[in-house]
Amino acid sequence: MSLPLIDLNTPEGREAWAARFERLRATASLASPEAEIVGQLVEDVRQRGDDAVVEAMRRFTDPGFSAQRIRVSSDEMDRAQADLDPDLRAALEAAIGNVRAYQEHIRPSDPAPLELAGAELGLRFNPVASAGLTVPGGVAALVSTLVMLAVPAIAAGVPPSSLRVVNPPPTPRPGQQPGDIAPELMACCRMLGIETLYRIGGAQAVAALAFGTESVEAVEMIAGPGNVFVQLAKQSVAGACGTDGGFYGPSEIVTVADASADPTCVAADLIAQAEHDPGKCFLVSWSREVLEAIVAEVGVQLAERGRVEAIEAALDTESAALWVRDEDAAAQVADAIAAEHVNLAVEDPDAWLARLKNGGEFFLGDQTPVAAGDYYAGPSHCLPTGTTARFASGISVYTFLKRSGTVHYRDGLPADAIEAIARLAEFEGLDAHAASARVRGKRR
């Protein structure tokens, strides 16, 4: 199997692409059969606490799960930190340093006050008091996701001691014994100063963070990626606590390529996203020769990868190489896909960047691998998927900040302000509002 080539210049090609595009958009739909299951789980956890969490973990992950396993002990985390491979520690330290530098660089400062109509108007930013971070489980130990969630929160000013991380043990395959969360993730928590790690996941973990249980401390904000159950649960608890407001689902990439693109590099980036299981890869060009060269290179490299089965499934059913009419059509298709990762493998990536509006993160030039964003560069890799980059943004320091306006009439309300406020209030039938302004004038 390899990347299917679809010709968007033909009716048949447009029909084939429409089917795949609808599947892409459907990944972000929360109007799904799972919604009823999630609603019941969330309410059950709210009412019964640990008992409901344990039942859900036994049902979905580990039949032998117990309440004593919910929280990872300090001793476990200390041992994991002591045993961490030195080379992995060095790589994590470098990544943490880069992400911290970037997030601190973009952290907004309170603007200077604005003097307007007798008032001094301001804006202040404050971090949330605590945050729960959802790190997915599965076959990979996603220490990179922990970094990409925790460091922006810390840069915003959330104390590491007020961060609560949830990470479920991997779901055992048939015939296998249940496993445990990776000690490397425990060690990374320690490196970041995080003291609280729970070995739970899914909707039950989100509900536990939102409402609190006997073992899980409630938080003010929940942020992070996850499957449809996690996304639905975040939506259902919004209001009980804050949420990131994004849909961070199955990984995806769109690459725009011209004749200058290096097929070896572009193919490697496509395969890298396909191995996420599931992953979605889209290649767009107005040159059939470019598409065919990259598709051929995908086939060559595929044989060298470890997770061939997952990659083949992603390429065959969820991905496509799209042959379009010209550069304008390529830009329109890329913006419609609004992918998590947008790779501009073109001769002038800066000019191309100006043509596009939608994307979770942009990677300029074929020598800029998406993996740099996944692990090391600085912006968080927790990004909007399922075409939601049309209106949503990725996790950053902004996710964990609240904005509050300030108003100060140092010399009292001016007479014209009093009259304007009173007239507007009286028009709306709110005479107490009008009186609260007019009383200021009478006290002078």
Secondary structure, DSSP 8 states (H G I E B T S, - for coil): ----EEETTSHHHHHHHHHHHHHHHHTT---STHHHHHHHHHHHHHHHTHHHHHHHHHHHT-TT--GGGSB--HHHHHHHHHHS-HHHHHHHHHHHHHHHHHHHHH-------EEETTEEEEEEEEE-S-EEEE---SSS--HHHHHHHHHHHHHHT--GGGEEEE-------TT-------HHHHHHHHHHT--EEE---HHHHHHHHHH--SSS---SEEE----HHHHHHHHHHBTTBEE------SEEEEEEE-TT--HHHHHHHHHHHHTTSSEEEEEEES-HHHHHHHHHHHHHHHTT-S-HHHHHHHHHHH-EEEE-SSHHHHHHHHHHHT-SEEEEESS-HHHHHTT----SEEEESTTS-HHHHHHTSSS-S----TTGGGT-----GGGGEEEEEEEE-TT---HHHHHHHHHHHHHTT-HHHHHHHHHHHHT-
